[in-house]
Amino acid sequence: MKAMVLKEQKRPLKLMDVPKPVPQKGQVLIKVLACGVCRTDLHILDGELTKPKLPLIPGHEIVGEVIETGDSCKRIKKGARVGVPWLGYTCGKCKFCQKGLENLCENALFTGYTIDGGYAEYCVAYEDYVFEIPEGYTSESAAPLLCAGLIGYRSYRMARDAKNLGLYGFGASAHIVCQVANHEGKRVFAFTRDGDTEKQEFSRSLGAFWAGGSSEIPPEKLDAAIIFAPIGALIPKALRSLEKSGKVICAGIYMSDIPPFPYDILWHERSIKSVANLTREDGQKFMVVASKVPIELHTTAYKLEDANEALEDLRSGRIKGAAVLIP
């Protein structure tokens, strides 16, 4: 099969012919129909996430058709259209799994990081960690649901009691969360790169109550803010915009260092919390939400062999919505 392969971090991916994978016990073989391009892929490529298996096929926003099942597979049938997320396997035995925190599993495997992912024509995945895709979404439009949607939704659940919700960095995750929050009656305050009026107008078109640059103070205090951009300097800015007892939720797997800030902007029981990975429960609940809320997915399609171009477009902020590879 054809695949885009990372052989060495801080180097471009290479289009290669590699053996088509064979499903082992508990795994399914999937023909990839679409694979989203995520900022986490950039963090892996750039060496900011330091422990990938190499060589590696990236990609963890996979939508595809199950064409073969391994021994002991019972839940997913051949022909099903499924999604494969970042969380690829957990042990079920460590202290975190035993506490219902499988997203913190000490022995977890991650799609497109420690398991080969979806920048390819085929992939394998553990049956217990894939989700059936709701009707009404094309494979291309469904791909961002598998990470941008799932991580965004886990972050959103932590801020769900907020009436005024700030979203810092209006990319793939934020454009999904904005619609879910708007559907549930929240007021969304969208923060983009300073001067990016196109993204600000885009956020308003999806229901944002207010939009402005990340250095601006919103016209009303925020009950919670979700930081999607991997920029530590946004945390003090968000804290300054919070109401008492407000929350700043950091949604990324990687973030640049947080600069020093005065204690008074954290006082009054404001808090900072990070989001790590996802659970299967997150996925199941979000797919129900996605089947009910008419989420409008904005995507830009690229050929598989153009994955490096898609990654650079993501890096530069040229993509409105999400980039998706189509093998």
Helices and strands as residue ranges (DSSP letters): E 2-5, E 14-17, E 27-37, H 39-45, E 62-69, E 81-84, E 87-89, H 95-98, G 102-104, E 109-110, E 122-126, G 127-129, E 131-132, H 139-142, G 143-146, H 148-158, E 164-168, H 172-183, E 187-192, H 197-205, E 210-213, E 222-227, H 234-240, E 242-250, G 263-265, E 271-274, H 280-292, E 299-303, G 304-306, H 307-316, E 322-326
